[in-house]
Amino acid sequence: MQENHLDNALAEEFAGKGEIIHKLKTTNPYFKGLMEENHKLWVEINNIQNEVTPADDMVLEDLEKKRLVILDEIGKLIAEG
C-alpha cells in the first residue's frame, strides 16, 4: 500500500483534516483497515473507468457504493477525532 498516496487522497476528500487522518491511521487499526479498503476500491474503480479492467456497469456501481459506505465511516471517525 502506498501510504503517502493514500494519505493525500483522504486529505483531499476530507480537506483540512490531514492531522486527524494521520493520528487515526497510526493509533486506530480499524481506521487504518478502512483506509486500506478504500484505497483498494479506489484502484479497482479507476481501473474499470480507465478501461484497464473490463467490467459491466453493475460491477462499477457496486464498487462505488461500497466505497461511499467506507468513506462515510471514515468521515464519522474523523469527525469524532
C-alpha positions in Angstrom: 0.0 0.0 0.0 1.3 3.5 -0.9 0.8 5.3 2.4 1.6 8.8 1.2 -0.7 8.5 -1.8 -3.4 7.1 0.5 -3.0 10.0 3.0 -3.1 12.5 0.2 -6.2 11.0 -1.3 -8.0 11.1 2.0 -6.7 14.6 2.8 -8.3 15.7 -0.5 -11.6 14.0 0.4 -11.5 15.5 3.9 -9.8 18.8 3.3 -8.1 20.3 6.3 -8.3 17.0 8.3 -4.8 15.7 7.4 -3.5 15.7 11.0 -6.6 13.8 12.3 -6.2 11.3 9.5 -2.6 10.7 10.3 -3.4 10.4 14.0 -6.2 7.9 13.4 -4.0 5.9 10.9 -1.3 5.5 13.5 -3.5 4.8 16.5 -6.7 3.1 15.3 -6.3 -0.3 13.5 -10.0 -0.2 12.4 -9.5 3.2 10.7 -6.3 2.0 9.0 -8.2 -1.0 7.7 -10.9 1.3 6.3 -8.2 3.4 4.6 -6.7 0.3 3.0 -10.1 -1.0 1.8 -10.9 2.5 0.5 -7.6 2.5 -1.5 -8.2 -0.9 -2.9 -11.7 0.0 -4.1 -10.4 3.3 -5.5 -7.8 1.4 -7.6 -10.4 -1.1 -8.8 -12.8 1.7 -9.7 -10.1 3.7 -11.6 -9.0 0.6 -13.5 -12.6 0.0 -14.6 -13.2 3.7 -15.5 -9.9 3.8 -17.5 -10.7 0.5 -19.2 -7.7 -1.3 -17.8 -10.1 -3.9 -16.2 -13.2 -4.9 -18.1 -16.4 -4.8 -16.1 -20.0 -4.0 -16.7 -21.8 -1.0 -15.2 -23.3 -3.0 -12.4 -19.9 -4.1 -11.1 -18.7 -0.5 -11.2 -21.8 0.8 -9.4 -21.4 -1.8 -6.7 -17.8 -0.9 -6.1 -18.7 2.8 -6.0 -21.4 2.1 -3.4 -19.1 0.1 -1.3 -16.5 2.9 -1.4 -19.1 5.5 -0.4 -20.1 3.4 2.7 -16.4 3.2 3.7 -15.9 7.0 3.1 -19.0 7.7 5.3 -17.4 5.5 8.1 -14.1 7.2 7.7 -15.8 10.6 7.8 -17.6 9.6 11.1 -14.3 8.6 12.7 -12.6 11.8 11.5 -15.5 13.9 12.9 -15.1 12.1 16.3 -11.4 12.9 16.1 
